[in-house]
């Protein structure tokens, strides 16, 4: 019993001392897993996905591909400037932004640690225009900037016992498995199932990020309303909406957060 108590105290101390701050929201997050190592594995998986001749997933639609890269570049530049000016430069120093349009009917999008972004062609009818696309990209990039993937892996690590948990956090092979499982690299592509609080946080941050890039954040409401319509009556929601907050909850929170995001918007 005494050994268990000591082990529990030691584990708690590791958890308490391994926290960092989420940009923009100021929330304290658990950081037992190094996001930079997740970035390395994500970059490998991303390139494997794009270069696999058997899948041919990269879209050949020039206009839509250029739009994805254009919107992505604007948001990446704005986010980088914000992070550098507000004391978070170290968190993105190894980012190598990349934006690709994936040929798929799925309504889906994601951003890996390190700035590796994929937008699926299936979501473009819902985004409709650059502002709608900026809403999606801002949200997905926010997941990466908030290090939600590393945070989730950290909680998985913390759930293990004592020194074994710390050992897992230093294993590169473990990161590779996590990236493969989270994003389905090498198999069916799926979005990482973040928690609902992380989703709402990404919504809030994404509004500000799109505003910084010159897109009116109030247009995000229309996008999420269209997403709600796209999922209504379906046997299962689009992958992009899996395990996410309810439509009403999400839209209400976005409307509440809009005044703060508008502070960053300049026409």
N, C-alpha and C positions, 0 to 999 in steps of 0.2 A: 504493500500500500504506500509506504514512504517513497519507494522508487517511482511509483506512478505519479505521486504528487510532485516530486522533483522534476520528473519528465514533463509533466503538465505545465509547471511554472516556467521551465526552460523554453518550452515551445511557445508559451504565451509571450515571453520576453522577445523571442525572435520575431513573432508576428507584430508586436507593438513597435519594435525598432525598425521594421521593414515596411514603412509606409511612405508614400509620396503624395504630391498634390496634383489634382487634375486641373489643367489650364482652364481659364474662364469661369468654371463653376467653383473652384476652390475646395472641392470635396477631397477628403483624405482617402486614398486607395491603398489596398494591400499590394506590396511589391516584393514578393519572395522570388519571383521569376524575372530574369533580366530580359527586358523587351528587345535589347540589341541582338541577343542570340536568337530570339524568335524571328527577328528581321532577316537574319542570315538564312534560316531555313525557309522562310516565306519566299525570299527571292529565288531560291533554288526551285521550289515547287511551282512558282509562277512561271518561270522560264520553261520548265518541263511541260506545263500545260500549253503554253503558246507554241512551242516547237514540235509538239507531238504530231507527226504527219497523219496518224490514223484518225485523229479527231477533227482536224480542220475547223477549229472553233473560232478563229479570228475572222471578223466580218470583212467582206470585201467592198462594202458600201462606202465609197470615198467620202460622200457628203456627211453621213452620220458619224463616220470614224473621225473626221476632222472636227466635227462639233464636240464630240466627247473629249478629244485631246485639247481643244481650245478652252472649253469650260473647266476642265481639270487643271490646266496650266494656270488659269486665273485664280482658282481657289487655292492651289498649291502655293502660288506666289504670295497671296494674302495671308495664308496661314503661316508660312515661313517668316514673313515680316512680323506678324504678331508674336510668334514664339521668340524670335530673336530680340524683340524690343521689350519683352516682359519677363525675361529671366529664365526662359525655357529652351534656350538654344541647344543645350546639351542633349535634350530629348529627341531632337530631330537632326542632329549633326550627321548621322549616317543614313538619312533618308535619301532614297533615289527614286523619285516620283516616276510613275509609269501608268499610262491610261490606255486601256484597250477595250474595244467593243467586241463582245462575244456573240456569235451567231447562235441564238437559242430562243425558243418560244417562251421560256420561263420568264416570269416577272421577277427579276432578281438583280442584285448588284452587291458588291462587297469591296472592302479595302483591307488588304493584308497589313500586318505590321511592316513599317518601312515605306509605306506609300504605294504599294502595288494594287492598282484599282482595276476592277472589271465591271463593265456595264453590259447587261444583256439586252439584245435587240427587242426582246419581249416587253421590256419596260418602257420603251420609247413611245408607244401610243398613249401611255399614261402620262409621261412627262410632257409631251406635246411640244414644248419649246425649250430654249436654253435655261429659262428660269426654273422650269420644272426639273430639268436635268441637274441644275445647280442645287436644288433642294435635295435630290438623291445623293449627289456627290458630297455635299456638305455634311449630310448625315453620316455617310459611310466613312468619310475622312475623319469625322469626329470620333468614331469608334477607335480608329488607329491612334489619333492624338491623345485620347483619354487612356490609351493602353488597356482597353477593355479585354482584349485577348490575353494579355499577360496577367491581368487582374484575375480573370477566370481561372487561368492555369495556376495562379498563386493560391486561390481558394482550394483548388484540387490538391495542391501540394500541402497546404496547411491542414487538410483533413487527414493526412497520413500521420504517422507517429514519430515524434522526436527527430533524431538525427537522420532517419531514413528520408524524412521530408526534405531536409536540407540537401541530402545527396541527390534526390531527384531533380532539384532545381539547378544542379550543375551538370546535368547530363544532356549533351547535344542530341543523342539519339532519341531521348524523350521529347525534345522539342520537335524533332522531325515527325515523330508519331503524332504529336499534338496538332501540328499544322496539317498533316494529311487527314486526320480525323475531322478537324474543324472545318476545313474548306473542301474536303473531298478530292484533293489532288490525286490524280491517278485513277479516279473512279467517277461516280456521279457528282457533279458540282452542286454544292449546297451552301447556303449562307450559314455562318456561325450563329448558333442560337444564343444570343446574349440574354441577360436577365432583363426584366421589364424596366427596372430602374436605370439600367445602362442604356436601354433604348430611349427613354425619356431624356436622359442626359445628352445622348447623341442628337436628339431632336433640337434641344436647346442650343447646344454648341453649333450645330449645323446651321441654324438660323443666322447666327453671328458670322460664321465663316462665309456663307453665301453673300451676306451683306457687305463684308469686307472686300469681297471680290467684285462688288458693283451690281449685285442682283437684289431686287427688292424682296426682302424676306416675307412680306405679306402674301406673296404669291404661293408660299408653301401651303397655305390653307387649302387653296384650290387643288393642289397636287394630292394632298392627303384625302380630300373628298373624292377625287377620282379613284384613288387607291381603294377607298371603301366601296365604291361602286364596282370596281373590278373584282372584288372578293365576294360580293353579295350573291347568294344563291349558288355558290360553288360548293362542290363536294368537300373540298378542302381549300384553305386560303392559299394565295400565291406564296412561294417560298420566301419572298421578301417580307411577308407579314407573319411568318410562323413565330410562335411564342411571343408575339409583340403585344403592346397594350391595346385595349379596345379602341376602335375608331373614335368614338366620342371622347374618351379620355385623352387620346393623343391630340386631337384637334383643339380641345379645350385648353390643354397645357401649352400648345403652340400659340394660341391666341393670347394667353396670359404672358408668354415670354416675348411676344413681338415688340413691345415698347423698348425693352433692353436691347434687342437685336437691331432695331432701327437706329440706335445711336451710332452704329458702325456703317450705316448705309449713306452713301453719297451718290447722287444722280450724276 
